[in-house]
Amino acid sequence: MTRRQPEETTPPTVAIVVWGIVEDYLDPLGVSLDQLCREFTGSYVFGYAAALRRAGVRPVLIYVSCRVTAPVRCTHGPSGAAMCILPASRVRRWLRAYIRNPEGRSVRDMFWPLVGLRRLFFPALALLRETLLYLETPLIRLARELRREQCSVLLCQEYEYPRFDACVLLGRILRMPVFATFQGGTYQASRLERLSRPLAMRLSDGVVVASAVEAARVRSRYAIAADKIAHIFNPIDADAWSPVDRATFRAKLSIPPTASVAVWHGRVSFHNKGLDILLDAWKRVCNARPSSILRLILIGSGDDAEKLRHAIAGSATIQWIDEFVHDRSLLRGYLAAADVYVFPSRYEGFAVAPIEAMACGLPVVAADVLGISDLLPHGEASGGVVVPREDPQALAVAIGRFFDDEAWRRIMSDRARHRVDEGFTLTSVGPQLRAFLCDAGVDRG
């Protein structure tokens, strides 16, 4: 009698649909579509993809672009996830020449001044503004891709965005569960969204929210059931962000071994990221320690690169690496060259940047923005110091404390790394995502 062999099971496939038009995000960073496929890691969706793969789920990353006319398929190098770049709708591609800011809050913000008849056609442009973000998702092409990849679940990167509303409709047509995560988007920027978003929230199968504060807002605002909200942190590959030799990278950056160093990295958005607050605080740190060797390392690029360049002109204590660093090992080294990580943002969803720094063994000084209370629930015991938003003096005092007390700084470094190992690794987050999206999600769908 022949023993029956166990049947091979096909892993569930989750489509991760990324918000917006991809070049609107990549262009300010100087990143091409080819680099996106080969080496780019500057988004938490790649952490999701890696965590899902670790949990036995096949992720497919889906982007929308105005620069391709047919689907482009590849494998994302760092995460190993399948990737597809879909062409935006023809209307959206045509309108791109006349739009400077798709998320603009007014007709003036969105459309280029060279549209000479803007005033004459103001009512039509206002209506177009309301519907534009709904037009950018190619639903028919997306449906074909979901079928082609045999996806069983659709996960939108952002629920406060019209693409989520459109995907919920598509999910209903395809009888496919639709979920979303929180990117940190502007809440309901248009009147149309005020109508569509509550309905989409209620018809969706659930949302993944890393911040407890945001989860409470969603439940209160949209009156959705508690079991449709999963409090799951954004994951990172903790092994890829482990501490490295400090001396090597200080030498690479020409930083003296005895210097006290603070670091920040991310997209250069001057106001939202609080870079003006950081520069104000840094002046106070330097003024209070005139005989110390001090360095502030800034890593990243973005829309406000020129503004930052002007703001730090002439400063001998600030080093700016004006590029979006793709190589995680290189970025890890830049972070490891510092003594403390500074996070002065005014607005965030649930930022990954401070988690990466903590994985490198850096304690954090963070403004009390959304998500920080979850990252550092016990303050110093979690490896960081939380200060009020838009308070450069409090930020300066906290940075100075790390500079002045080496023994305490070492203790905080160990706590920071422990905090990451405790709740943000691929191994810990992946099974949570699989359970919510694939197991309970498919049952609900």
N, C-alpha and C positions, 0 to 999 in steps of 0.2 A: 504494500500500500504506500503510495507516494504522499509525503507530507505536503500539505498545501502551503504555498509561499504567501507571506503577507502582501496585500496589495500596496503598491506604491501610491502615496498620496501627493497630490499636486499642491504646492504651497498656495495660500490665498494671495491674490494680487491686489494691492492698494494703489490707486492712481492719486498722486499728490499734485493737485492743480494749483500752480503758483499765481499769485495775484498780479494784476497790472500787465502792461506791455513790457517785455523783458529789457529792451534797450533803454527805457525810461529810467531803469534802475542801474543798468550796467554802464551806460555812456559816461555819466559823471565820475565813475570810478576808473574809467579808462580800460574797461574789460570788454573783450570781443566775445561773440557767440562761440568761437572756437575755444577760447580760454575757458568759457563757462563749462564746456563739455570736458575739457582735458584736466583742468586744475583748480577751478574756482571752488572755494569752500565758505565764502562769506555770507552764509544764510543759514538760519536754523533748520530749514527744510532738509539740508543734507544730514544733520544730526538725526532727524526723524527717519530718513531713508536708511541710515546706517543702523539705527536702533531696531527698526522693523526687520531688516535683514538678519540681525543677530537673533531675533525672535522667530525666525523661520517664515517671514512674510516677504513676498516679492514686491518691492516698491517700483513705481513708474512715475518719474517726474515729468510733468507736462507744463510747458511754457507757451506763451503766445507772443509772436513777434510781427512787427511791421516790415521786416527786412527779408522774409522768406515768402515764397509764393507756393511752396509745397511742403508737406511735413518733412522735417529733418530728424532722423533718428540716430542715436549714438549711445554709448555707455559712459556715464559720468566716472571719470578716472578715480578720484579719491574715495567715493562711496561705493562704486561698483553698481549703482542703480541704473536701470534703463532710463533713457531720457528721450523725450520727443518735443520738438519745437514746432508748433502749429502756426500757420499764417493767420494773422488777424483778418477780420472781415474786410471786404473791399472798401466799404464806407470808411472804416477806421483807418485803413492805410491811406486813403485819399485825403482824409482830413488831417493827417499827421503834419502835413506841410503848413497848416494854418494854426496849429495848436502848440502853445509853448508850455502849458501846464495842465495836463488832463485832470488833475485833482483840484484845480483852481476853484475858489469859492464864488467867483463872479465871472461874468462874461469878459470883463477887462482883464482878469487874471489869466483866463484860459486862452484867449485868442490874440494872435500877434497884432500889434498896432497897425501893420501894413494893410490890414483888411479895412480899406478906406470907407466902405459903406456900412461899417459896424453899427452906427447909430440908426441908419435906415432900416436895417434888418435885425434890430435888437430883439424883438419878440421871437423871431425864428431862431436866433442864436441862443436865446435863453432856453427855449425848448430843446434845442440841440444839446446844450449843456446838461440838461436834466437826463437825457437819454444816452449820451455819448458812451458812458462807461458800461451801459448795458449792451451796446453794439459791438464792443471790442472782443467779445468771446465768440469764437466760431463754433456754435453748438453742434451743427451737423458734423463737422470734421472731428470735434471732440467725441461725439457719440461713436463715430467710426473707429477712432483710436481706442476707446474703451472696449469696444467689441474685439478689435484686433488683438489687444493685449490680454483679453479675457479677464478684465478687472471685475472684482466682486464688490469693491467699496470705492467710493470717491471721497477724497479728503481735500477740502479747499484750505489754502494757506491762511485766509483771512475771512472772518464772517462779517465784519463791518465794511463790506465792499460789494458792489453790484454783481460781481462774478459769482459770489456765493448764491445770491438770489436766483441767478440764471441756472446755476448748477443744481439747485434744489428742484427747479422745474424739470430739468433734464433727467434727474434721478427718478422723479415720479413717472416720467414717460418710460424710462428704461427699467423701472422696478428695481432700482439699485439704491442701497443706503448711501446717504450723503452726510458727511460730517464737516466740521471746520475747526480751525485753530484761531488763536488771537495773535495778530501781527502788531497791533497797536494803532490801527487806522483811525481816522477821524470818524466820529459817530455820526452817521446819517447826514451826509453833506448836502443832500438835495431833498426836495419835497417828495419826489418819487420814491426815494429810499425810505422815507418815513411811512409810506404805504406798504412797500414790498418787504422791508426787512422783518417786521414782526411776524408776517405770514411765513416768510422763509424760515425763520427761527423755529416756529412751531411745527412746520412740516418737515424740518430736517430730523435726522436721527440722533444728533447729539453734537456737542462742542467740546473741544479739549482746551482747557484754560489753565495756564501755569500759575496765575496770580489768584489768590483767594479773594482779594478785593474786587478784581474784575469778575470773578465767578459770581459773587454776590450781586454785582450790578446787573449782570446778564439775567440772573434769575428774577430779580425785582423788575427790571425794565420790560422783559419779554414774557414773563409769567410762564416759563417753561418748567417742566418737572425736574426735580433735583437729580434723578437718575440719568437725565440727558446731559448733565454737565460732569465732565471728568477732570479732576484736579491733578494734572500730570505735568511734571517739569519738562523744560526743553533739555534734551540730552546732548552730551558731547562725548567724543572719544577721549576718555581721560588718559589712556596710554599715550595717545598722540600729543597730549599737552603736559606730559610729565616734566618735572624740573630738569634743567640741564646746567652745565658748568657756567657760572656767572662770569668768571674771569675772562673766558674766551670771548664772550660777546661784548664785554666792556672794552676789551682791547680793539675789537672790530669797530666799535663806535667811538674810539678815542676818548673813553671816559676813564678818569683816574680810578684806581682800585679803592681809594678812600672816599670817593664822592658819595653823597646821598642823592639817590635817584628816584624820581617818580615817573610813571608812565601812563599813557592813555592810548587806546587804539580804536579805530572805527571809521565810520563815514563822516566826512567833514561837513556837518550841518551846524553852522555856527550857533544859532539860537537854540534849536531843539536839543543839541548835545551839550549845551551849557559851556561852550569853549570860552566865551567871554568871562564867565564866572571863574573858570579854571585859571585863566591868565591873570585875573585880578587877585585870586588867592595866591598864585605863585609869586607875584610881586611882594605880597605880605610875608610869605615864607622867606624870600631872599632878604628883604629888609630887616627881618628879625635875626638873621644869621650872616652878617656881613663878612665874617672870616671863614665861613664854611665853603666847601666845594660842592656846589649844587647843580643838578641837571634835571630838566623836564624833557622827556622823550615823547613826541607826538607821532603816531603812526597812522597814516591813512590819507585819503583824498576824497573829493566830492564837489558838490555844487559851489560851496563857499571857500574853495581853496585859495582864491585870490584875496578874499577877506582875511583869512587866517595869515596869509603871507604878509599882508600889510600890518596886521596886529602884532606880529612877533619880530618885525624888522628891527635889526639892531640889538636884539637880545643875545647876550653871550652865554646864557644859561639854558637856552631852549634849543633842542635839536629836533627838527621835523623831517621825518622820512615821508616825503610827498609822493606816495604811491599806495595802491591797494596791494598789500603783500599776499600773494597766493600761497606761497610755500609755508606750510604750517610749521615745519622745523625751523625755518628762519624766523618767523614771527614768534615762535616759542622762545627762541634765543633772545630776541629783542626784549620780550617781557621779562625773561630771567635776569637780564642785566639790571633790573630795577630793584628797589627796596619795598615799594608800595605802589598799588594800582589806584588811580583816581578816576572816579565815575561821577561827573558833575551834572548829568543830564537834567533837563527840565521835563522832557516827555519820553516815555518808553512804553513798550508792551511788556515783554519779559526778556530783558537783554541777555545775550549769550556772552558778550565780551567780558564782563567781570567773572563769569564762571570759568572761561578760558584762563584768565589771569590767576584765579584761585587754584586751578589745577596745576599751574606752573609753580605754585608755592608762594604766591604773592598775597599778602593781606590787602584788604580793600577799604578805601574811604569812599563812601557812596552817598549821593543825595537821596533823599527819601522819596523816590519816584515809584511808580507802579511796579510791583514785582520784587523790590528790594526787601520788603518785610518778609517775603517768602524765601529769598536767597539767604538773608541774614536774620532768621527769626529770633535768635538769641544775642544779636549784636556781637560783642567782642567774643563771646563763647563760640560763635559761628565763624569767626575769622575776619571780622571787619568792623568798621565804625560807621554808623549812619548819622548824617548831618542834615539839617533842614535844607530844602531846595532854595536856590538863589541866595545862599548865604556864604559869600566868599571868606568872611572872617572865620566862621566855624570850619569851613573846608581847610583853611590855612592852618588853624590850630591842630586839627587832626593829622594833617600831613606832617607838621612839625613834630608832633609827638612820636610818630614812627621814626623820624630821622634822629631824634634825640635819645631814644631808648632802644638800644640794639637787642637787649635780652628779651624785652617784651615783644619786639618785632619778630624774633625767632619763634616765640610761642604762638603768636598770631599766624605766622606762616604755616605752622603745622596744623593749626585749627582750620585754616582755609582749605588746605588740601584734603583734610578729613571730611569737611563739609561736602566737597565735590564727590568724593568716593561714597559718601553716605546716600546721596539721592539723585545724582545727575549723570551717572554712567549709562552707556548703551545697554549693559546687562540688566540694570535695575529698571530702566524706563521702557525698553523694548517689550517685555511681557505685559506691562500695563497697557501700552498702546494696542498690542494684539488683542488683548482681552476685551477692550472697549470697542475697537473698530471692527474686528473680524468675528469674534465669537458672539458677543451681545449684539453687535451692529447688524450682522447678517440675519440673526433671528428676528430683529425688529423689522428689517427690510422685507 
